[in-house]
Amino acid sequence: MEATIEVTGLRKRFGRTVALDGMTFRVPPGRVTGFVGPNGAGKSTTMRVILGLDAPDEGRALVGGVPYRSLEEPLTRVGALLDAGALQPSRTGRDHLLWLAHSQGLGAARVDEVIGLVGLGGTARRRAGGYSLGMRQRLGIAAALLGDPPVLMLDEPFNGLDPDGIVWIRGLLRSLAAEGRAVLVSSHLMSELEGTAGQLVVAGRGRVVADMGVAELIEAASHDRVTIRTTARSRAMETLAGAGATVAVTGGDTVTASGPPAERVVELLTGGGVPFSEVTAHRATLEEAYMELTRDAVEFRADGAGR
Ligand SMILES: Nc1ncnc2c1ncn2[C@@H]1O[C@H](COP(=O)(O)OP(=O)(O)OP(=O)(O)O)[C@@H](O)[C@H]1O
């Protein structure tokens, strides 16, 4: 099966609430695609539609080129974590997984394998009712991985995880994608996706506001801003401004130049005989890039051009 998710023109209303308003994007294999956006943007509804749990009013969602409902043994095709709270409290984590595994013709050996993979260990033999949110997330991820599916879809998997858990899941997601899977992960917090997502689908009000590579997004937000530490501030400013840079004083011995990239700044300073002890290219964080992107989206909408 082709490892992709494709949603095209999804529309969905709940009474007077428009949950999806033309949601369209593709999740390719081999990278983690972050699905982000503010509360109510339509992320969970989109995932529910992909899994056939909600029917769209219009549009379609395909997994590996076909609707989810037409998949045979779906756990071996798509692994999903939607609501980590949905557990039988009296059942142990392992029994929960065994029950799921048997329904799909999978054995106990695979259950123990995924328990090891998500680091649940002995906890898996305790009743799920006593699990912390972080343990429930791990169990949910184990369930998603049971059938070794080529497509994974996780709704807010970072919720409730401690810092170690967050580092762990980032590594897991990256390695699952590196094996050629399509991995869609929703999150509110950009910082959680930093270093993990290769592609970012930003949702707002039921549609896609931006869909781009993370490297490209960060580069666009970094604006070639370079900080220079120098004992000859005025000369540095003259030299850089003379080459077309926009220069500003940012401290007793630092100036910031926008325009030329760091390598060019070094060339200019060296060429002009200006002493410096440090030249640092500013790299925007994913959070900063996201804020800038969504701010533009809001401004774009405010003048009516985006509607
Ligand atoms: N079953 C439902 N009944 C009524 N309204 C719903 C239902 N499910 C979702 N909605 C509404 O649809 C909109 C989109 O919700 P959705 O949960 O998909 O957004 P989200 O991006 O996942 O948000 P969050 O980040 O808060 O989880 C919201 O206004 C929500 O209140």
The ligand as an SDF file (V2000), in Angstrom:
LIG
                    3D

 31 33  0  0  0  0  0  0  0  0999 V2000
  -19.0210   16.4970   17.6160 N   0  0  0  0  0  0  0  0  0  0  0  0
  -19.0400   17.8120   17.5230 C   0  0  0  0  0  0  0  0  0  0  0  0
  -20.1620   18.5090   17.7360 N   0  0  0  0  0  0  0  0  0  0  0  0
  -20.1940   19.8620   17.6240 C   0  0  0  0  0  0  0  0  0  0  0  0
  -19.1430   20.6160   17.2840 N   0  0  0  0  0  0  0  0  0  0  0  0
  -17.9730   19.9850   17.0590 C   0  0  0  0  0  0  0  0  0  0  0  0
  -17.8560   18.5570   17.1670 C   0  0  0  0  0  0  0  0  0  0  0  0
  -16.5720   18.2070   16.8800 N   0  0  0  0  0  0  0  0  0  0  0  0
  -15.9280   19.3620   16.6170 C   0  0  0  0  0  0  0  0  0  0  0  0
  -16.7660   20.4200   16.7260 N   0  0  0  0  0  0  0  0  0  0  0  0
  -16.4120   21.8350   16.4760 C   0  0  0  0  0  0  0  0  0  0  0  0
  -15.7020   21.8990   15.2690 O   0  0  0  0  0  0  0  0  0  0  0  0
  -14.6370   22.8370   15.3250 C   0  0  0  0  0  0  0  0  0  0  0  0
  -13.3270   22.1220   14.9980 C   0  0  0  0  0  0  0  0  0  0  0  0
  -12.9790   21.2820   16.0920 O   0  0  0  0  0  0  0  0  0  0  0  0
  -11.7090   20.3200   16.1370 P   0  0  0  0  0  0  0  0  0  0  0  0
  -11.7940   19.5650   17.4100 O   0  0  0  0  0  0  0  0  0  0  0  0
  -11.6420   19.5510   14.8770 O   0  0  0  0  0  0  0  0  0  0  0  0
  -10.5150   21.3500   16.1640 O   0  0  0  0  0  0  0  0  0  0  0  0
   -9.0050   21.1080   16.6070 P   0  0  0  0  0  0  0  0  0  0  0  0
   -8.1960   21.8780   15.6410 O   0  0  0  0  0  0  0  0  0  0  0  0
   -8.7330   19.6670   16.7440 O   0  0  0  0  0  0  0  0  0  0  0  0
   -8.9700   21.7950   18.0230 O   0  0  0  0  0  0  0  0  0  0  0  0
   -8.1090   21.4110   19.3220 P   0  0  0  0  0  0  0  0  0  0  0  0
   -6.7460   21.8660   19.0180 O   0  0  0  0  0  0  0  0  0  0  0  0
   -8.7750   22.2230   20.3730 O   0  0  0  0  0  0  0  0  0  0  0  0
   -8.2370   19.9420   19.5280 O   0  0  0  0  0  0  0  0  0  0  0  0
  -14.6930   23.4220   16.7180 C   0  0  0  0  0  0  0  0  0  0  0  0
  -15.4190   24.6370   16.6520 O   0  0  0  0  0  0  0  0  0  0  0  0
  -15.4430   22.3820   17.5160 C   0  0  0  0  0  0  0  0  0  0  0  0
  -16.1470   22.9870   18.5820 O   0  0  0  0  0  0  0  0  0  0  0  0
  1  2  1  0
  2  3  1  0
  2  7  2  0
  3  4  2  0
  4  5  1  0
  5  6  2  0
  6  7  1  0
  6 10  1  0
  7  8  1  0
  8  9  2  0
  9 10  1  0
 10 11  1  0
 11 12  1  0
 11 30  1  0
 12 13  1  0
 13 14  1  0
 13 28  1  0
 14 15  1  0
 15 16  1  0
 16 17  2  0
 16 18  1  0
 16 19  1  0
 19 20  1  0
 20 21  2  0
 20 22  1  0
 20 23  1  0
 23 24  1  0
 24 25  2  0
 24 26  1  0
 24 27  1  0
 28 29  1  0
 28 30  1  0
 30 31  1  0
M  END
$$$$
